[in-house]
Amino acid sequence: KKLSRFETIQFGAVKLDANNEIIGRYESLVKPRYSHIDDAVSNLTSITDEIVSNAPDYIEIINGFLDWAGDTHTVCSWSTEDLKLLRKESKQKGFSDARLDKMFQNWVDLQKCFGLEVGVQQQISLSNAIRGIGREFEGAQHSAIDDAENTAYIFQVMQADNFKEKYKEVFDWLQPTEGLTVSIGSLFADLMEQVQC
């Protein structure tokens, strides 16, 4: 019996200083405890069971991350999927730590913040957001550390005082047309929450 369909197989984060500059990186593969990596995930990430066979387990990685993060208590991610998965996996594997609980309480969904700034309700993929602010995605999409670095870049750009003015054309382009009253996404909202772009 498979106890878990989805487990963390890679972990990546970057740390920013008070000036929003990257001052550190935390990256590791993670060996699943209960499940095997299916072909779809392998095709997306290029990670196989063999590649993670000697990787540390989730408990070691999350402990290492919390030590590395130190007094950092705010985490930004693109969507809340990472938050949901970390909560679920920590509970499933009996991991409890006040530092992680504090991060969960102060989690920031940068995808949602970006959408609010842009003025659109539909979810915007990380790659489209990067493209929208005039940059190509750096690294490999669906690589945990590369996703973290690209998310950090969007966060940095959003801190500028002239953010809205500078990217006004992008915001205008992303606005829904006046005649649109129903979208495919709104018709299948539950399904869309489960789909990663």
Buried (B, 14 or more C-beta within 10 A) or exposed (E): EEEEEEBBBBBBBBBBEEEBEBEEBBBBBBBBBEBEBEEEBBEEBEBBBEBBEEBBBBBEBBBBBBEEBEEBEEBBBBBBBBBEEBBEBBEBBEBEEEBBEBBBEEBBBBBBBBBEEBEBEEBBBBBEBBBBBEEEBEEEBBBBBBBBBBBBBBBBBBEEEEBBEEBEEBBEEBEEEEEEEEEEBEEEEEEBBEEEE
